[in-house]
Amino acid sequence: MNKTLSNILRFVILILIQVLIFNHISLWGYLTPYPYLYFILLLPRDISKTSLLLAGFFTGLTVDIFQNTLGMQAAAATLVAFARPYILKSYFRTMDFAKDEIPGINKLKFGGFFKYTFTLVFIHSFTVYVLETLSLNNFLNLLKYTSVNALITTMFIIIFELFAAKKTKR
Amino acid sequence: MQNLLAFLAKYKNIFLFLILETIALIMVSFSYSYHGSLAFNSVNDITGGIFKTFAEVEDYFSLKRENEILLKENAALHDSLKSSFLITDTNYVYVDTLYRYVPAHVVYITTNNPSNYFIIDKGKKHGIKKEMGVISPTGIAGIVIGVSNHYSLVMPLIHPNFTGSARIKKNNMLISVQWDTTDYRFGKITDIPSYVDLYKGDTIVTTGFSLIFPENLNVGTVEKYYPSPDKEFATGIIRFSTDYKSLKNVYVIDNLMKAEVKKLMEEKNE
């Protein structure tokens, strides 16, 4: 399938899954997974930083428009997009990527993909939580909340990725 | 100049990042106040339409429960009909219409965020305006803060910017109500004079001062009461009458006398 088309399709499907299903979920009363980040994670490795930042901002903003939290997800997703090249570079320094190759589970292997996903999702959870509560008080609680939330989001993203990778045999 | 351009080109992504973050944070800053959220929000017909399609499917699963709630409300309304009372004093019947009720369905709601909101399927075309009250069959639910042609965005009681005064039903004492931002079921009541005795189950109702809600609508029932140790104001926890997790049918309240009262207040200020 055409790369651009498949990215657009992935964007639409993930946004719908996020706003119609995951925004209703609250595990133990306060955890909401944000698997829409999968879209940003799965953009090609060699995408320009500029496009990546814009993609992050507008993906976040779309979720914001549905949630009526204007700016919050946009801020967090832009930060994720900004951090992504540095994370990929520092974790997978020795790995060679082909043109347009996607940093998916087939390329990074399970451990690598988990590490990559968790780090970025954690940055997102942390930002959202701080913007929501506007305080760094009770730092231990904040760390606990954000790591559990990031772990659950990571789990959903890995489930999506396992399905997607199996189907396309990238 | 050359150097400046080279500098900008070299760090263009950092600049882009900073610009995007600034835009996002400016938008976020609007959400921290009641007037900010009134002026700046994202209700529109596209997202409303998507939520409505989804809500229509979801509705089938709760039909039976909804019917029961509406039946109960109908019974209560019958009880309050003029024909249900033996009228001995002919002076007290108010002949003018004070409130108009617009029925609406909730198409989307959040309950677990530090600030929540919901969307209903009535908008400008149905005469909905900002700052109208929204009630559920069991009590007050929220205030309209945004309207599009067919949808409206409502700030529920479970939003940190929602604070208001209310009354203790049994002795008409004025108190303040606020959400405690953790659990969608409970709210905080403050400013209770220390000589008032409150018990679990006491009802808290609206005052009718705000011109948004009629008076004597249920806000919640007292769950816990903390008498003040230093003879100052006591506080307590209430359970909201409206169960936001199962909120489906609501009414938007149009106060037909609002413009008149506002005009009167302005005249007084002049």
Interface residues (C-beta under 8 A of the other chain):
Chain A: L16 V19 L20 N23 S26 G29 Y30 T32 K49 T50 L53 L54 G56 F57 G60 L61 D64 I65 F66 Q67 N68 T69 L70 G71 M72 A74 A75 T78 L79 F82 L131 E132 T133 L134
Chain B: K12 N13 L16 F17 L20 E21 I23 A24 L25 I26 M27 V28 S29 F30 S31 Y32 F40 N41 S42 V43 N44 T47 I50 F51 F54 T110 T111 N112 N113 P114 S115 Y117 L153 D183
